[in-house]
Amino acid sequence: WSASKLLTSYPPLRRKVDSKSIRDVFQPDLTFGSAEEVLMRHVVSFDPLSVSVRFLNSEHQERTSYWESYIVRGSPYVTIKYRAATPMVSPLSNFKSVMCPRDDSGKYKDTPTINKAQVGTFSQATKNNNNTDGHQRLLDSAGATWGVCSMKSGGEPQADVTLTGVQFLFQTQENSTWLVFASSPITLIYDAAGKRTVKASEPFTGVLRFALVPPPVDDDGIASAGSS
């Protein structure tokens, strides 16, 4: 355990079965924290099946910088709320990949949903920007297309990878795959050289949710960790 970080595990990846018992081993598949120093933590609320824990990053009386999680044993996802804190995530060993989700065509970006207030803007934008693939996308004030995620690298093989958006895909060396959802656009920086850290580019106020994609199981119903 850690006084300054939140550790989460998918024990079936390490399930041991024999004639007398079924044992699930806890190891931290993902570890959550913040770039800022955690000064203290405390329980915000609890009930028989769950607990909310807050990690405070600021000594200010108003406690303006913190992050907290609503923890439920057996939950298929991890939800963390941040307030003026810089999210950091690390895997058990290394990240295998950190990327944007792709659609069925292999594209990173999707077509946004347009509400009534955007119809006029969308109509004007599409007149000036008819994509060759037939998908017409809403342009923001900077003229860039909007999607769930965009990704760029520094160009060098081990350069940091920068991802901006609201949906991301993490895969660890242990073959656990996580879909990441943000309540508002966030920029994440993946240390491609060390393969150990994903960190936000700046303090974030909002919610991140990490949903585990269950791995395939063998004939005995045991999750497969796959090959590294």
Buried (B, 14 or more C-beta within 10 A) or exposed (E): EEEEBBBBBBBBBBBEEEEEEEEBEEEBBBBBBBBBEBBEBEEEEEEEEEBBBBBBBBEEEEBEBBBBBBBBEEEEBBBBBBBBBBBBBBBBBEBBBBBBBEEEEEEBBBBBEBEEEEEEBBEEBBEEEEEEEEEBBBBEEEEEBBBBBBBEBEEEEEBBBBBBBBBBBBBBBBBBBBBBBBBEBBBBBBBBEEBEBBBBEEBBBBEBBBBBEEBEEEEEEBBEBBEE
